[in-house]
Amino acid sequence: MEGTRMTYWQNLPPEYRARLEELAFTMLACRDAFFETADKFHWEPCAGSPAADDARALPTPDPLISNPTGETGHRLLAEVVQSFLLSARGHLGGLAGLYVTGEVAFSPPVLIRSILENCAHAVWVLGQEGEPADDRLARCYLEEFISAQQARTNSKFMRGERHESYIRADKSYLALIDQIKGRFPGASVRKLKEGQLLGQELPGLTESVKLMYSLAEAAGGTVTQDEASGIYGFLSNMTHPTLYPARQRRRWHDDPKHGHRVAYLDVGLGPVEAEARVALSNFYNALTYVTSYFGWPTTIIESLETRIEATIPNFFR
C-alpha cells in the first residue's frame, strides 16, 4: 500500500506466524518449568538423591573455610547450577520474543548458542553419578574463579583500578582465591588461571557442549559429538561476523521493473524449527539432569514433555 510501511511480521503467511507462535509458547513453557521447579523445591535435595549424598559430604557452611564469602559447600553447588539455568531460561524467553515478532532470520542463533553454553556448564558442574563430591565442588570453584577473574578484568578496563567497582571486584577476587586455597590445600593461582583444580579442568565452550551431548548420547540421544561440534560451530558463525550463513539465506531474482536483480531473505520453517529443537532439547535435558541429581519428583518435567511433544510430534524419538 502506497505510503504505508508493512512490517516483516505482517508480511509473513498466516500459517508461518501461527507456527512461530506455537514454538514461542513452548519456549515460554520451558521458562515456566524452571520457575515452578525453583518455587516448589527451593534447590534442596530430596532424601536418597545424589544431591543428598553430596550435601552430607559438603556441609554448608563449609567447616574448612574460616572466612566464607557467599555460599559454600553444597549450597555453592546449587547456586552455580541454578545461575546457569537461570541464564538459559532468560535466553529462552528472549528467543520466544523473537519468534512472536517473526525476527527469525539472524538473531535466534545468538540466543540459542547462549542457551547451549549455559546448559552445558550446568551439566559439566554436576558431572556423572558416582564421582567424589569434592570433584563437583572443585568444578564449582573453577566456574567461580573464572567469573571473578572476568569481573575484575572488565571492571579494570571499563573504569580503571581506582574506581570503586574495580576495588570491589578485586577484593572479591582475592577473597575467593583465599577461600579456594583454604578449601583445597595446594591449590595455586597459576593452576586456577589455567582452569585446573583438584584434577578438574574447565572445558572450553565447544568442549563443554560436546561433553553435554556425549552424556545425552550415552542416555540414548541421536546426536554425536561431531554433529554437536557442527551445530555449535554454525551457531557461533551466526553469532560472530561470518559471511556464509547470511549468504545461505539470501536469494536473488530479476526485477524487470527496475532492470536489476533484487535480493530477498528465504528462511523456511524447516531451518527455524531445527534451531528451536536445539534450544528446547538442551534446556529440557539440562533441567531433567538437574531434577534427577536433586531427586525431585518428575511431575514438572513430565508436564513439559507433554507440552513439547504436542508442539513437535516425535520430539523425543
C-alpha atoms as one frame of an Amber mdcrd trajectory, in Angstrom:
protein
   0.000   0.000   0.000   1.479   3.320  -1.082   2.572   5.466   1.851   2.352
   2.570   4.334   5.325   0.550   5.524   4.211  -3.047   6.073   6.068  -4.781
   8.900   8.002  -8.003   8.485   5.563  -9.806  10.791   2.532  -8.681   8.788
   4.090  -9.961   5.566   4.525 -13.491   6.862   1.965 -16.095   5.770  -0.645
 -16.749   8.488   0.382 -20.391   8.875   4.023 -19.359   9.331   3.079 -16.847
  12.034   0.886 -19.421  13.792   3.716 -21.951  13.832   6.175 -19.421  15.224
   3.729 -18.598  17.993   3.358 -22.296  18.856   7.123 -22.639  19.159   7.369
 -19.420  21.165   4.800 -20.524  23.734   6.595 -23.846  24.100   9.795 -21.960
  24.887   7.879 -19.991  27.496   6.668 -23.298  28.935  10.337 -24.240  29.460
  10.933 -20.940  31.202   7.883 -21.502  33.405   9.040 -25.044  34.239  12.252
 -23.585  35.620  10.363 -21.121  37.831   7.946 -23.809  39.015  10.862 -26.093
  39.875  12.627 -23.362  41.851   9.451 -22.289  43.672   8.469 -25.827  44.579
  11.787 -27.385  45.603  13.965 -24.373  46.563  17.071 -26.167  45.280  17.011
 -28.530  48.253  17.966 -32.199  47.716  15.457 -34.965  48.306  16.350 -37.890
  50.554  18.272 -40.644  48.805  19.362 -38.457  45.884  22.932 -37.882  44.693
  22.497 -34.300  45.871  21.623 -35.516  49.372  24.818 -37.574  49.428  26.797
 -34.518  48.338  25.088 -32.355  50.953  26.351 -34.728  53.648  29.856 -34.731
  52.185  29.853 -30.966  51.573  28.144 -29.330  54.552  27.078 -25.702  54.438
  28.691 -23.600  55.830  31.917 -25.360  54.911  33.878 -26.039  58.134  37.163
 -25.930  56.214  36.661 -22.269  55.286  37.323 -19.832  58.105  36.076 -16.646
  56.454  33.499 -17.568  53.795  32.211 -15.119  51.215  28.897 -16.139  49.709
  27.702 -19.710  49.619  29.960 -22.651  50.457  29.659 -26.414  50.451  26.680
 -27.970  48.725  24.772 -24.687  48.664  27.504 -23.287  46.439  26.948 -26.164
  44.033  23.212 -25.465  43.957  23.868 -21.752  43.456  26.191 -22.306  40.499
  23.859 -24.726  38.718  20.851 -22.505  39.417  22.648 -19.470  37.983  23.439
 -21.225  34.700  19.864 -22.465  34.270  18.527 -19.037  35.228  20.517 -17.514
  32.365  19.395 -20.223  29.940  15.709 -19.743  30.785  16.113 -15.970  30.286
  17.522 -16.531  26.812  14.611 -18.869  26.078  12.242 -16.037  26.978  14.147
 -13.717  24.654  14.031 -16.333  21.903  10.260 -16.580  22.298  10.070 -12.807
  21.849  11.916 -13.067  18.538   9.607 -15.814  17.322   6.411 -13.924  18.078
   7.699 -10.913  16.117   8.908 -13.015  13.192  12.540 -11.907  13.590  13.942
 -15.361  12.877  16.476 -14.782  10.106  19.596 -13.871  12.087  19.064 -13.276
  15.821  17.825 -16.636  17.229  21.188 -18.447  16.863  22.805 -15.860  19.143
  20.426 -16.765  21.967  20.437 -20.483  21.165  24.204 -20.527  21.441  23.972
 -18.907  24.880  21.338 -21.448  25.935  23.639 -24.300  24.890  26.619 -22.841
  26.721  24.778 -22.247  29.979  23.129 -25.670  29.917  26.460 -27.301  29.093
  28.185 -25.674  32.044  25.400 -26.686  34.434  25.700 -30.285  33.269  29.516
 -30.167  33.436  29.439 -28.976  37.042  27.163 -31.859  38.076  29.213 -34.413
  36.170  28.296 -38.068  36.488  26.865 -40.073  39.343  29.491 -41.816  41.434
  32.078 -39.055  41.247  33.537 -37.754  44.532  31.642 -34.758  45.884  34.894
 -32.789  46.062  35.256 -33.090  42.272  31.907 -31.372  41.804  32.856 -28.712
  44.319  36.165 -28.127  42.535  34.300 -27.600  39.264  32.086 -25.039  41.019
  35.126 -23.164  42.242  36.636 -23.160  38.761  33.447 -21.544  37.495  33.523
 -19.071  40.394  37.171 -18.242  39.727  36.758 -17.505  36.021  33.690 -15.404
  36.825  35.525 -13.358  39.471  38.521 -13.004  37.184  36.388 -11.718  34.318
  34.536  -9.285  36.592  37.857  -7.902  37.849  39.425  -7.620  34.386  36.442
  -5.981  32.717  35.947  -3.548  35.588  39.595  -2.506  35.270  39.274  -1.870
  31.542  35.965  -0.006  31.858  36.608   2.068  34.970  40.278   1.859  35.907
  41.925   0.494  39.026  40.918   3.433  41.225  37.209   3.070  40.620  35.023
   1.601  43.340  33.733  -1.148  41.046  37.266  -2.405  40.351  38.281  -2.198
  44.013  35.202  -4.225  44.940  35.822  -6.800  42.180  39.495  -7.095  43.121
  38.614  -7.638  46.779  36.134 -10.372  45.852  38.678 -11.997  43.526  41.394
 -12.116  46.199  38.942 -13.342  48.849  37.842 -16.158  46.527  41.452 -17.224
  45.999  41.936 -17.385  49.768  38.736 -19.396  50.086  39.816 -21.883  47.403
  43.252 -22.290  48.990  41.627 -22.874  52.358  39.260 -25.484  50.960  41.808
 -27.176  48.676  45.288 -27.054  50.224  47.895 -26.988  47.495  45.718 -25.029
  45.061  47.729 -22.422  43.167  46.735 -19.247  41.358  48.755 -20.369  38.356
  46.754 -23.580  38.055  43.492 -21.729  38.639  44.337 -19.357  35.799  44.898
 -22.433  33.640  41.420 -23.664  34.614  42.648 -26.518  36.808  41.772 -27.543
  40.361  41.896 -30.949  42.067  42.395 -32.731  38.761  39.378 -30.971  37.217
  39.817 -28.795  34.143  37.422 -26.120  32.948  36.440 -27.007  29.365  36.341
 -24.554  26.508  32.996 -23.528  25.100  32.947 -26.082  22.281  34.297 -28.835
  24.505  31.638 -28.226  27.159  28.894 -28.555  24.543  30.439 -31.777  23.215
  30.598 -33.173  26.749  26.917 -32.408  27.268  25.954 -34.117  24.024  28.148
 -37.117  24.893  26.142 -37.632  28.088  22.901 -37.315  26.132  24.205 -39.788
  23.529  25.100 -42.270  26.286  21.495 -41.994  27.502  20.118 -42.767  24.038
  20.479 -39.441  22.253  20.983 -39.491  18.499  23.354 -36.516  18.083  27.043
 -37.461  18.003  29.849 -35.271  19.354  30.969 -34.445  15.809  27.434 -33.348
  14.943  27.329 -31.346  18.178  30.518 -29.575  17.106  28.898 -28.739  13.780
  25.741 -27.411  15.438  27.713 -25.277  17.863  30.042 -24.106  15.102  27.152
 -22.947  12.937  25.522 -21.116  15.851  28.869 -19.448  16.546  29.172 -18.416
  12.906  25.715 -16.865  13.123  26.826 -15.041  16.283  30.151 -13.676  15.039
  30.731 -11.861  11.718  30.848 -14.702   9.194  29.761 -14.399   5.569  28.386
 -17.795   4.551  25.355 -18.044   6.919  23.854 -14.785   5.661  24.538 -15.716
   2.062  22.852 -19.101   2.531  19.632 -17.312   3.461  19.717 -14.809   0.630
  18.057 -15.384  -2.732  18.146 -13.245  -5.871  15.547 -12.640  -8.557  15.339
 -10.402 -11.608  13.283  -7.250 -11.172  12.171  -6.152 -14.663  10.536  -3.038
 -13.260  13.862  -1.593 -12.148  16.098  -3.536 -14.516  18.309  -5.168 -11.921
  18.387  -8.123  -9.579  16.850  -7.870  -6.104  17.840  -9.867  -3.034  15.384
 -11.278  -0.533  15.678 -13.464   2.562  14.459 -17.042   2.323  14.035 -18.612
   5.767  11.724 -21.599   5.644  10.045 -23.142   8.649  12.302 -26.187   8.425
  15.512 -24.411   9.498  13.602 -22.338  12.065  12.128 -25.448  13.680  15.529
 -27.160  13.624  17.011 -24.264  15.574  14.078 -24.295  18.006  14.650 -28.010
  18.596  18.244 -27.327  19.626  17.175 -24.770  22.220  14.283 -26.830  23.569
  16.105 -30.158  23.716  19.156 -28.816  25.502  17.205 -26.882  28.110  14.899
 -29.850  28.655  17.877 -32.208  29.013  19.664 -29.894  31.451  16.563 -29.407
  33.601  15.976 -33.168  33.568  19.597 -33.765  34.562  19.288 -31.340  37.468
  15.949 -32.823  38.545  17.488 -36.299  38.623  20.516 -35.110  40.586  18.393
 -33.448  43.266  15.936 -36.367  43.317  12.878 -34.166  42.782   9.577 -35.664
  41.586   9.340 -35.612  37.800   5.831 -34.148  37.526   7.083 -30.800  36.192
   9.373 -32.488  33.681   6.582 -34.802  32.537   4.240 -31.862  32.033   6.917
 -30.128  29.975   7.421 -33.297  27.928   3.711 -33.331  27.105   3.804 -29.698
  26.024   6.865 -30.125  23.808   5.540 -33.320  22.240   2.210 -31.607  21.451
   4.082 -28.836  19.620   6.696 -31.030  17.929   5.413 -34.605  17.496   8.083
 -37.300  17.839  10.369 -34.799  19.559  11.603 -37.454  21.988  12.044 -40.213
  19.407
